[in-house]
Amino acid sequence: MFKRKAVPSAECDASPQRKKCCLVFKEEWMKEIVEAETQKSRSKVRVQLGELFQYSPDVGLICKACAEAKIVGDFSTGKKWSDGWKLDYLKRHLISKVHESAMVILRNRSAAARFGFGVLAMLTETATDKANRMEVVERQRSLPEEIKILINNVLLAVKMNTSMLSVQDIHDHLALYVKIPDSWRSKNYAFEFLEAINSVIHSEGMAELRSALYHTLIIDESTDISVTKMLILYFKYRPVTSTEHKTQFGGIVKLTSCNAEAITTAVKECYTANELDLMKMVMFTSDGASVMLGKNNGVATRLKQSISHLVEQHCVAHREDLGVDDAWKRVPMIKEMETLLRTVYTVFSRSPAKKSKLDEMALVTGCEVVSFRPLNEVRWLSRHFAVGALIRNYEAVLKYFEHEKVEENDPVAKYCYKKLSDSNYHISLAVLNDILSEFASLCKLFQKSSLTTVEAVQYARAKIGQIKEQYLGDTVFWSSNVREMMVLYKEWQEFDSGPILSFVSLLCEHMQKRFPEDELKEWASFEIQAMSTQSHFDFGAENIQRLVEKYKNVLVLGDCETPEDVVRQYRDYKYVVAEHVKGMFTALVKECPKVTPNHQLVPGITEASPDTMLRTPNGLEEGQKGQYLQLGPRRNPEGLDQLLLVPRTNKHTPKVSKLTSCVATATQQAKSSSFSEVPN
């Protein structure tokens, strides 16, 4: 090595002075732009020193790369200079060998993490790590078409309502015919696919819900496979780009408690998380539990404190089921039938051997055995399914219990045979099955996503009237199946219809209480048939005033518009509708002069709601497109109605003021809900 040549002191004194040092570190140095290598780029790029260093008065200056690479040195733990700070010290470190070593370590580590290889990774990886690395490489080689097949299999399982555990079996079966990657077939990836699909659908649905003017919230509490309480949310709304209402699944929320306060908090948190406007909720629908619809401290009452215009609604399917349950418990013979149904189900559901004997009996009698269904108080249609299964298996079950009574002297078989061999029980069960079938069809009708409040109550009251006329009139109209049984058992004994007709009477009584006639009193003003037949000048004005007062917080009225203006415009609208109905019926009679003489046709306009005539802000002209005239037999044994589409001529159709349109559009959401909770 060469030694530095000594410099005379005089010459040293004449040399330029060294740059002065700063006693403290300057924060503005971190904004200095330099050219340096980064972890992502081997070539030099322009970056701020603040991206490469961090400084604190207590620790000192730390190089982020050296600290992450765990390089031994002051720049990894905190560098301080006792004789002062210089900006050059930072720049010199960036070109030092220590810093370059740190960058090499970080690049190798990043490559090993991304691609699963590298010297360090290859030397330390286990057999599991190697298998995972090979799986990643194989996934990167998979074609998009192959991935689409796997996603379609997941959607198929969802459509079939099967478990995600079965998706792997679907993959394996499909792999016999087409090529699909092995690495994507596990159930874990099926859940990932489903989660990705759900996130997209949920975000799109929530975006559409946020843009809707108003919506209805439908909730129900449930319990998962453990004991965790969950809250299920559905939303019903009309998209701004459509005239049809949609029902959107909102999600499942875990509850901390099942009281009204916890449920209300969960609802509000759901609205906040999905950025939904709570004031757009115009109706709250749930079951009839006091925690939901209690007048003093229910969830609906708590929500009304924030949403003054909120309307609460009891689920119509629950109302029907509760009406059946109330009548079911008050008739002794029906309770005895329930005991018989539960006993028969228990006998065959818990013993494969007994079920096998029943199948043998069915072969002898030439009958086909169907599965017995349990009676469940919290399941809709469970009574109908249980009674229907027993009726279909009646002959085989009777033979089975007769054999067990004689051969095994079984007390349960003796009890069941005694009941089943009673002709009164057999005929009463058949009548009960007919009645439950009628209300089962009504319950299924309540599940329609496009069902409105007006339609739901009308369907319920129509069914009540049908049952009363069939069974509670001067003449009882039994079904053909029941009449055949009566002829068959006539030689044994006369049928005692008292208990079953008592059940029908109680059933109609409880159903009428749960679906009162004046429930839709406020909406009677929008009944098209009523508007077309009522000649009273002030018809509907009082109801319109109530609706405007109820929804004054959500109605968009002009500065000069008052509730009296709405009533005045409603009167104009009412007389326009009456004239159009008269013209449509006259034209229909001319087009259909020949009518079957056995049928008395009665006209009736469907869609009796504001949505019919005021579906769009343009008023009556565009709203007419959603109407049709319904003609049908007053009494048709087949139960079929003839629907005739009536053409519309909008050439001379007058328009209704946008104020009346605003009233109908804003209030229709409060009645346009299916009110059918999530099926249990």
Secondary structure, DSSP 4 states (H G I P E B T S, - for coil): -PPPPP--HHHHHHSPPPPPPBSS--GGGGG-EEEE--SS-SS-EEEEGGGTEEEETTTEEEEHHHHHHT-SSHHHH-B--TT-B-HHHHHHHHTSHHHHHHHHHHHHHHHHHHHS-SHHHHHH--HHHHHHHHHHHHHHH--HHHHHHHHHHHHHHHHTT--GGGHHHHHHHHTTTS---GGG-SHHHHHHHHHHHHHHHHHHHHHHHHHSS-EEEEEEEEE-SSS-EEEEEEEEE--TT-SS-EEEEEEEEE-S-SSHHHHHHHHHHHHHHTT--GGGEEEEEE-S-HHHH-TTTSHHHHHHTT-TT-EEEE-HHHHHHHHHHHHHTT-HHHHHHHHHHHHHHHHHHS-HHHHHHHHHHHHHHT----------TTSTTHHHHHHHHHHHTHHHHHHHHHHHHHHT--HHHHHHHHHHT-HHHHHHHHHHHHHHHHHHHHHHHTT-TT--HHHHHHHHHHHHHHHHHHHSSSS----HHHHHHHHHHTTT-----HHHHHHHHHHHHHHHHHS-GGGGTGGGGG-HHHHHH---TTTTHHHHHHHHHHTTTT----TT--HHHHHHHHHHHHHHHHHHHHHHHHHHHHH-----TT--EEEEES--SHHHH-SSTT-HHHHGGG--EEEEESS-TT---EEE------TTPPPPPHHHHHHHHHHHTTT---------
